[in-house]
Amino acid sequence: MTQTRDPHSIPADSETSWLLSRLSPRAQAYAQLARYDRPIGAWLLFWPCFWGLFLAGAVNNVWPPFTDIIAFAIGALAMRGAGCTYNDIIDRELDAQVARTALRPLPSGRVSLSGAWGFFIAQLFIGLLVLLSFQSLFMFALGLAALGLVAAYPFMKRFTYWPQAWLGLTFNWGALMGYAVISDNVPPQAMLLYAAGFFWTLGYDTVYAHQDKEDDALIGIKSTALLFGARTKPMLAVFYALALACLAGAAIVGQIGILFWTALPIIAWHLLMQVSRLDIDNGETCLQIFRANRNTGLIIGLAFILGIF
């Protein structure tokens, strides 16, 4: 018997349904398009912004304004939603061929292509308002520069086994912006922080990609999960070690407070637990490890807060 998909079903990769259950079917579809049912991505986009703010605060001996934290939180939510919407527009035919993504709003027909483009533009406009709120020409230019990375990302998996590296460049741009909002420049310690985020993302998104490796191989999509295969665990250890080294480098170059170093072993332990738990053939475990990085980002953020003292 041929199975049919319920067009109003929640996708298999939804993280929570409490919000969706309170919305109309049409609103649910747009919420899923922006991944409001999966807030982990917004957290992973927000944390590098937070790190940048507090690294700059530690270097300059100032406490970042609470309004800047709120602005970056709104910006992360809007731009993550815009990025996901754009990604789904570009990937709508590919998503229809992958079990985990086939019920997403565009391949399932619950959102029209024109509706998705309109929603994308609306979210970009919110991001633009946040960017303008900083009232800095340097910040405005830095924010616009990120759009090239966002625009190119969906195409990377068609041409290279390293789309996770491109995501690392894209998702951690906020580390530079967070620093720049305090100091209006991007010094070496900010670049080291950006590099730390890059290797962190390269690790956790490789883990995430193992959920789709069978379908990706069938339809010709490339990823570091397919590239590394059984070597993923040692590669993950390398990426996380490099992330830790870059975090330490940012602290040393920035000459931030000694209390930062009390948190670094906790960060290392948290990442080590991810490596030790990894089972690349268990999709649920891979998803759990991926989601655990919300806490990783928080711990790193707390380390930079300690660096102010």
Protein Blocks (a to p, Z undefined) as FASTA:
>chain_A
ZZdddfkbccfkbfbfklmmmpcfklmmmmmmnopmmmmlmmmmmmmmmmmmmmmmmmno
pacdfklmmmmmmmmmmmmmmmmmmmmmmmmmmmmmpmklmmgmklnopacfklmmmmmm
mmmmmmmmmmmmnopaklmmmmmmmmmmmmmmmmmmmmbcklmmmmmmmmmmmmmmmmmm
mnopacfklmmmmmmmmmmmmmmmmmmmmmmmmmmmmnopacfklmnmmmmmmmmmmmmm
mmmmmmmmmmmmnopafklmmmmmmmmmmmmmmmmmpcfklmklmmmmmmmmmmmmmmmm
mmmmmmmZZ
